[in-house]
Amino acid sequence: MGQHGLASCLNTGQLDPVLAKLYGPSRLETSRLRLETVLSGFQSSFGREAQALFSAPGRTELGGNHTDHQHGRVLAASIDLDILAAAVPNQSGVVRFQSEGYPLISVDLTQLSPRSEEENTSAALIRGIAARFSALGCPIQKAGLDVYAISNVPGGSGLSSSAAFEVLVATMFNQLFWQGQCSPVELAQIGQYAENIYFGKPCGLMDQTASSVGGVVTIDFADPACPTVDQIPLNLAATGYALCILDSGAGHADLTAEYASITDDLAAVCRCFGRQVLQEVPEDEFLNALPQVRQTAGDRAVLRALHFYSETRRALQQAQALRAGEFETFLRLVRDSGASSALFLQNVVPTGQTFHQELMFTIALCQRLLGDRGAVRVHGGGFGGTAQAFVPLDQFTTFKSQTEAVLGPGSCHVVSIRPVGGIQLA
């Protein structure tokens, strides 16, 4: 379908039902304008008309903080912020990816080995995803793709713009070159592979799965090759709460060592039992060996392991509460999760930081404003980035104005849960 065809679908309202589903009926006009922007951007960048439209959402973690990489349970949801892209296969063997406001990325699909100079770049993710499709038998090296993309998923926001990017690229390859053979979970695994091996970040699988599957999802990673994924219906507005993501003002830059310290500490605990991940170590066995584990792995590692066992159990309890419609129980568990992350996982304040503790301050500010209502916790990887707050709707206006008065204008983002993951719109 050419751009005129896509523009016609847009102008005649044929795309309105899917836009309303992704972004909500109240944002229909805004979403149409974004589609117009991405179509005109493609035309300007590549001198021809786009043939397909894709979207992949950011995600919010609702429970299971740092449990996925230990093959535990998580609760997460896709949100109404996304990367939107127009694309055309070009049969050149090269992916040309133009993100609005960034330099053009070119990736030669005939060269699919990891490149050290590409670590921590989008090019590494594209190459890694292409490599996995090639290994699966997809004739990706004979393909090629021109892409123009825009995003309203803030980088470094804890909403996982990197996973959205991975899911977007994987969804495009899957639909355009592989006849949709990969399931959403398989696309998530492809994204994780690219991030681990090519990008150089030892991430778990939660972010990609939430973005790819869509909606509220409970995920059990006990078998990471075949995780158990279930969707849970949730009308957040009907609960009487708004979901807010608060930018603490501290970014994720230069925190890779802090994230890696969590997996390193937990690996040290696992070595005490000859296992690879904590999911393989029964909790009773761990507790019975506490004196020896403390001596070998250290107290911080033990505390982080204690967090894992309680947090993976809590993620299951949160899912059960949502299914039962017990939202106040869910909020109590969110508060417990935040306390465990701060006290035991210790992923709120970077090691040694005293003067700058932006994320801990943000959490303290939100707790003071909410009082005994709602909930607030660290969001995602931690150390910098964002906090997550469930705010009663009757307090929302005051909460937003007072947090932004301290943290800065635009620091309080309101997000909705999107029921659809990575998708081809047209």
C-alpha positions as CSV (number, residue, x, y, z in Angstrom):
1,M,0.0,0.0,0.0
2,G,1.5,3.4,-1.0
3,Q,1.4,6.6,0.9
4,H,-1.6,7.8,-1.0
5,G,-3.3,4.5,0.1
6,L,-2.3,5.0,3.7
7,A,-3.2,8.7,3.6
8,S,-6.6,7.7,2.1
9,C,-7.1,5.2,4.9
10,L,-6.3,7.9,7.4
11,N,-8.4,10.6,5.8
12,T,-11.5,8.4,5.4
13,G,-11.3,7.2,9.0
14,Q,-10.5,3.5,8.2
15,L,-7.7,3.6,10.7
16,D,-9.8,5.3,13.4
17,P,-10.9,2.1,15.2
18,V,-7.3,0.8,15.7
19,L,-6.1,4.3,16.7
20,A,-8.9,4.6,19.3
21,K,-7.9,1.2,20.6
22,L,-4.2,2.1,20.9
23,Y,-4.4,5.6,22.1
24,G,-8.0,6.1,23.4
25,P,-10.9,7.9,21.6
26,S,-10.1,11.2,23.2
27,R,-6.7,11.3,21.4
28,L,-8.0,10.4,18.0
29,E,-7.1,13.8,16.4
30,T,-3.6,13.7,18.0
31,S,-2.9,10.2,16.7
32,R,-4.0,11.1,13.2
33,L,-1.6,14.0,13.2
34,R,1.2,11.7,14.4
35,L,0.4,9.4,11.4
36,E,0.6,12.3,9.1
37,T,3.9,13.3,10.5
38,V,5.5,9.9,10.1
39,L,4.2,9.5,6.5
40,S,5.5,12.9,5.5
41,G,8.8,12.2,7.3
42,F,9.2,9.0,5.3
43,Q,8.5,10.9,2.0
44,S,11.0,13.6,2.9
45,S,13.7,11.1,4.0
46,F,13.5,8.5,1.2
47,G,11.8,10.3,-1.7
48,R,9.0,7.8,-2.1
49,E,5.8,6.7,-0.4
50,A,5.6,4.5,2.6
51,Q,3.8,1.1,2.3
52,A,3.2,0.0,5.9
53,L,2.7,1.4,9.3
54,F,3.9,-0.1,12.6
55,S,3.7,0.7,16.3
56,A,5.4,-0.7,19.4
57,P,4.5,0.6,22.9
58,G,6.6,1.4,25.9
59,R,5.9,-0.5,29.1
60,T,5.3,0.0,32.8
61,E,6.4,-2.5,35.4
62,L,3.6,-3.1,37.9
63,G,5.3,-5.8,40.0
64,G,8.4,-8.0,40.0
65,N,11.3,-5.6,40.3
66,H,14.4,-7.2,39.0
67,T,12.9,-10.7,39.1
68,D,12.9,-11.6,35.4
69,H,16.7,-12.1,35.0
70,Q,16.4,-14.7,37.8
71,H,13.6,-16.5,36.0
72,G,10.9,-15.3,38.5
73,R,7.5,-13.7,38.0
74,V,6.6,-10.2,36.9
75,L,3.5,-8.1,36.3
76,A,3.7,-5.5,33.6
77,A,1.7,-3.5,31.1
78,S,2.1,-1.9,27.7
79,I,1.2,1.9,27.7
80,D,-0.2,4.5,25.3
81,L,3.2,5.9,24.5
82,D,4.9,4.3,21.5
83,I,7.3,4.3,18.6
84,L,5.4,4.8,15.4
85,A,7.1,3.9,12.1
86,A,6.4,4.0,8.3
87,A,8.3,1.4,6.2
88,V,9.0,0.0,2.8
89,P,11.1,-3.1,1.9
90,N,13.9,-2.0,-0.4
91,Q,15.5,-5.4,-1.4
92,S,19.0,-3.8,-1.0
93,G,20.3,-5.9,1.8
94,V,20.5,-2.8,4.0
95,V,18.2,-1.4,6.7
96,R,18.1,2.4,6.5
97,F,16.5,3.6,9.8
98,Q,15.7,7.3,10.2
99,S,14.4,8.4,13.6
100,E,13.1,11.9,13.8
101,G,15.8,14.2,15.0
102,Y,18.6,11.7,14.8
103,P,21.2,10.7,12.2
104,L,20.3,8.0,9.6
105,I,21.3,4.5,10.7
106,S,22.5,2.1,8.0
107,V,22.9,-1.6,8.7
108,D,24.3,-4.1,6.1
109,L,22.3,-7.3,6.5
110,T,25.0,-9.4,4.8
111,Q,27.2,-8.7,7.9
112,L,25.4,-10.0,10.9
113,S,28.2,-10.7,13.4
114,P,28.4,-8.5,16.5
115,R,30.5,-5.4,16.2
116,S,32.2,-4.0,19.3
117,E,32.1,-0.5,18.0
118,E,28.3,-0.7,17.8
119,E,27.7,-1.6,21.5
120,N,25.1,0.6,23.1
121,T,23.7,1.7,19.8
122,S,20.5,1.2,17.9
123,A,22.5,-0.2,15.0
124,A,23.6,-3.1,17.3
125,L,19.9,-3.9,18.1
126,I,18.9,-3.9,14.4
127,R,21.9,-6.1,13.5
128,G,21.2,-8.5,16.4
129,I,17.5,-8.8,15.6
130,A,18.4,-9.5,11.9
131,A,20.9,-12.1,13.0
132,R,18.3,-14.0,15.0
133,F,15.8,-13.9,12.1
134,S,18.5,-15.2,9.8
135,A,19.3,-18.0,12.3
136,L,15.6,-19.0,12.3
137,G,15.7,-19.4,8.5
138,C,14.3,-16.0,7.5
139,P,15.9,-14.8,4.2
140,I,16.7,-11.5,5.9
141,Q,20.1,-11.0,4.1
142,K,18.3,-10.7,0.8
143,A,15.9,-8.2,2.2
144,G,16.3,-4.6,3.3
145,L,14.1,-1.9,4.7
146,D,13.6,1.8,4.7
147,V,12.1,3.1,8.0
148,Y,11.1,6.5,9.3
149,A,10.1,6.6,13.0
150,I,8.8,9.0,15.6
151,S,8.6,8.3,19.3
152,N,6.9,9.7,22.4
153,V,8.4,7.2,24.7
154,P,10.9,9.3,26.7
155,G,14.4,7.9,26.6
156,G,15.8,7.0,30.1
157,S,12.3,7.3,31.5
158,G,12.0,3.7,32.8
159,L,9.2,3.1,30.2
160,S,11.6,1.1,28.1
161,S,12.1,2.9,24.9
162,S,14.8,0.3,24.0
163,A,12.4,-2.6,24.3
164,A,9.8,-0.7,22.2
165,F,12.5,-0.2,19.5
166,E,13.4,-3.9,19.6
167,V,9.8,-5.0,19.3
168,L,9.2,-2.5,16.5
169,V,12.1,-3.8,14.4
170,A,11.3,-7.4,15.2
171,T,7.6,-6.9,14.3
172,M,8.5,-5.2,11.0
173,F,10.9,-8.1,10.1
174,N,8.3,-10.6,11.1
175,Q,5.5,-9.2,9.1
176,L,7.3,-8.0,6.0
177,F,9.9,-10.8,5.6
178,W,8.7,-13.8,7.6
179,Q,4.9,-14.0,7.1
180,G,4.2,-13.4,10.8
181,Q,5.7,-16.8,11.8
182,C,7.0,-15.6,15.2
183,S,4.7,-15.2,18.1
184,P,4.8,-12.1,20.3
185,V,6.8,-14.0,23.0
186,E,9.3,-15.1,20.3
187,L,9.7,-11.6,19.1
188,A,10.4,-10.5,22.7
189,Q,13.1,-13.2,23.0
190,I,14.6,-12.0,19.7
191,G,14.8,-8.5,21.1
192,Q,16.3,-9.7,24.4
193,Y,19.0,-11.6,22.4
194,A,19.9,-8.5,20.5
195,E,20.2,-6.4,23.6
196,N,22.2,-9.0,25.5
197,I,24.6,-10.1,22.7
198,Y,24.9,-7.1,20.4
199,F,23.9,-4.1,22.5
200,G,25.9,-5.4,25.5
201,K,23.3,-5.0,28.3
202,P,22.4,-8.0,30.4
203,C,18.7,-7.4,30.5
204,G,15.9,-9.8,31.4
205,L,12.9,-10.5,29.2
206,M,10.1,-8.5,31.0
207,D,10.4,-5.3,29.0
208,Q,10.3,-6.9,25.6
209,T,7.4,-9.3,26.5
210,A,5.2,-6.5,27.9
211,S,5.8,-4.4,24.8
212,S,5.2,-7.3,22.4
213,V,2.2,-9.0,24.0
214,G,0.3,-5.9,25.1
215,G,-2.2,-5.1,27.9
216,V,-1.6,-6.1,31.5
217,V,0.5,-9.3,31.5
218,T,1.6,-11.7,34.2
219,I,4.7,-13.6,33.2
220,D,6.4,-16.6,34.8
221,F,10.0,-17.0,33.5
222,A,10.7,-20.3,35.2
223,D,11.3,-21.7,31.7
224,P,12.7,-18.7,29.9
225,A,12.7,-20.5,26.6
226,C,8.9,-20.8,27.0
227,P,7.6,-18.3,29.5
228,T,4.1,-18.5,30.7
229,V,2.2,-15.3,29.8
230,D,-1.3,-14.5,30.7
231,Q,-3.2,-11.3,30.1
232,I,-5.4,-9.7,32.8
233,P,-8.2,-7.3,31.9
234,L,-7.9,-4.0,33.7
235,N,-9.9,-0.8,33.3
236,L,-7.6,1.5,35.3
237,A,-9.9,4.5,35.2
238,A,-12.7,2.5,36.7
239,T,-10.5,1.8,39.8
240,G,-10.5,5.6,40.6
241,Y,-6.8,6.0,40.2
242,A,-4.4,7.6,37.7
243,L,-1.1,5.9,36.9
244,C,1.7,8.4,37.0
245,I,5.4,8.1,36.1
246,L,7.5,10.7,37.7
247,D,10.8,11.8,36.3
248,S,13.2,12.2,39.2
249,G,15.7,14.2,37.2
250,A,18.4,11.5,37.5
251,G,19.1,9.7,34.2
252,H,20.3,6.2,33.4
253,A,23.6,7.2,32.0
254,D,26.7,5.5,33.4
255,L,24.6,3.2,35.6
256,T,25.4,0.0,33.8
257,A,27.7,-1.1,36.5
258,E,25.0,-0.6,39.1
259,Y,22.5,-2.7,37.2
260,A,25.2,-5.4,36.6
261,S,26.0,-5.4,40.4
262,I,22.5,-6.9,41.0
263,T,23.0,-9.8,38.7
264,D,26.6,-10.2,39.9
265,D,25.5,-10.3,43.5
266,L,22.7,-12.8,42.8
267,A,25.1,-14.9,40.7
268,A,27.4,-15.1,43.8
269,V,24.5,-16.4,45.8
270,C,23.6,-19.0,43.2
271,R,27.2,-20.2,43.0
272,C,26.9,-21.2,46.7
273,F,24.4,-23.8,45.5
274,G,25.9,-24.7,42.2
275,R,22.9,-23.1,40.3
276,Q,22.6,-20.4,37.6
277,V,19.6,-18.4,38.7
278,L,17.7,-18.0,42.0
279,Q,14.6,-19.6,40.6
280,E,16.6,-22.9,40.7
281,V,17.4,-22.4,44.4
282,P,14.5,-23.4,46.7
283,E,13.8,-20.6,49.2
284,D,14.0,-23.0,52.2
285,E,17.4,-24.3,51.0
286,F,18.6,-20.7,50.8
287,L,17.3,-19.7,54.2
288,N,18.9,-22.8,55.9
289,A,22.3,-21.9,54.4
290,L,22.2,-18.2,55.4
291,P,25.4,-18.2,57.6
292,Q,27.5,-19.8,54.8
293,V,25.9,-17.6,52.1
294,R,26.6,-14.4,54.0
295,Q,30.2,-15.5,54.5
296,T,30.7,-16.3,50.9
297,A,28.6,-13.8,48.9
298,G,28.2,-10.9,51.4
299,D,25.2,-9.3,53.1
300,R,24.1,-7.1,50.2
301,A,23.9,-10.2,48.0
302,V,21.8,-12.0,50.6
303,L,19.5,-9.0,51.0
304,R,19.0,-8.8,47.2
305,A,18.2,-12.5,47.2
306,L,15.7,-12.0,50.0
307,H,14.0,-9.4,47.8
308,F,13.8,-11.8,44.9
309,Y,12.0,-14.5,46.8
310,S,9.4,-12.1,48.3
311,E,9.1,-10.0,45.1
312,T,8.4,-12.9,42.8
313,R,5.8,-14.2,45.2
314,R,4.3,-10.7,45.5
315,A,4.0,-10.4,41.7
316,L,1.8,-13.5,41.7
317,Q,-0.3,-12.0,44.5
318,Q,-0.7,-8.7,42.6
319,A,-2.0,-10.6,39.6
320,Q,-4.4,-12.5,41.7
321,A,-5.7,-9.3,43.4
322,L,-6.3,-7.7,40.0
323,R,-8.2,-10.7,38.7
324,A,-10.3,-10.7,41.8
325,G,-11.0,-6.9,41.5
326,E,-9.3,-6.2,44.8
327,F,-7.5,-3.0,43.8
328,E,-6.7,-1.9,47.4
329,T,-5.0,-5.2,48.0
330,F,-3.0,-4.6,44.8
331,L,-2.0,-1.2,46.0
332,R,-0.8,-2.5,49.4
333,L,1.4,-5.0,47.5
334,V,2.8,-2.1,45.4
335,R,3.8,-0.3,48.5
336,D,5.4,-3.5,49.9
337,S,7.3,-3.9,46.6
338,G,8.6,-0.4,46.8
339,A,9.8,-0.9,50.4
340,S,11.6,-4.2,49.5
341,S,13.3,-2.6,46.5
342,A,14.6,0.3,48.6
343,L,15.6,-1.6,51.6
344,F,16.8,-5.0,50.3
345,L,17.3,-4.8,46.6
346,Q,18.9,-1.4,47.1
347,N,18.3,0.0,43.6
348,V,17.1,3.5,44.5
349,V,20.3,5.3,45.4
350,P,23.5,4.7,43.4
351,T,26.4,3.3,45.5
352,G,28.1,6.0,47.5
353,Q,25.8,8.9,46.4
354,T,24.9,11.2,49.3
355,F,24.4,14.7,47.9
356,H,22.4,13.5,44.8
357,Q,19.6,11.1,45.7
358,E,17.0,12.2,43.2
359,L,14.9,9.0,43.0
360,M,14.7,8.5,46.8
361,F,13.7,12.1,47.2
362,T,11.0,11.7,44.5
363,I,9.6,8.7,46.3
364,A,9.6,10.5,49.6
365,L,7.8,13.5,48.1
366,C,5.1,11.3,46.6
367,Q,4.6,9.4,49.8
368,R,4.2,12.7,51.7
369,L,1.6,14.0,49.2
370,L,-0.3,10.7,49.0
371,G,-0.5,10.1,52.7
372,D,-2.2,6.8,53.4
373,R,-3.8,6.6,49.9
374,G,-2.5,5.3,46.6
375,A,1.0,3.9,46.3
376,V,4.5,4.8,45.1
377,R,7.6,2.7,44.2
378,V,10.8,2.7,42.2
379,H,10.0,2.0,38.6
380,G,12.0,-0.4,36.5
381,G,15.8,-0.7,36.8
382,G,16.2,2.0,39.4
383,F,19.2,4.0,40.6
384,G,18.0,6.9,38.4
385,G,15.1,7.5,36.1
386,T,11.6,7.3,37.4
387,A,9.1,6.5,40.2
388,Q,5.6,5.0,39.7
389,A,2.6,6.3,41.6
390,F,-1.0,5.3,41.7
391,V,-2.9,8.5,42.5
392,P,-6.5,8.8,43.6
393,L,-8.4,10.8,40.9
394,D,-9.7,13.2,43.4
395,Q,-6.1,14.1,44.4
396,F,-4.6,14.0,41.0
397,T,-4.7,17.8,40.1
398,T,-3.1,18.7,43.4
399,F,-0.6,15.9,43.2
400,K,0.6,16.8,39.7
401,S,0.9,20.5,40.4
402,Q,2.8,19.9,43.7
403,T,5.2,17.3,42.3
404,E,6.0,19.4,39.3
405,A,6.5,22.5,41.4
406,V,9.4,20.6,43.0
407,L,10.6,18.3,40.3
408,G,10.0,20.6,37.3
409,P,7.3,21.2,34.7
410,G,6.3,18.0,32.8
411,S,8.0,15.7,35.3
412,C,4.7,14.0,36.1
413,H,3.6,11.8,33.2
414,V,0.1,10.3,33.2
415,V,-0.1,7.0,31.2
416,S,-2.9,4.7,30.2
417,I,-2.6,0.9,29.7
418,R,-2.8,0.0,26.1
419,P,-4.5,-3.3,25.2
420,V,-2.3,-4.1,22.2
421,G,1.4,-4.8,21.8
422,G,3.6,-4.5,18.7
423,I,1.4,-4.2,15.7
424,Q,1.2,-3.5,12.0
425,L,-1.5,-0.8,11.7
426,A,-1.7,-0.9,7.9
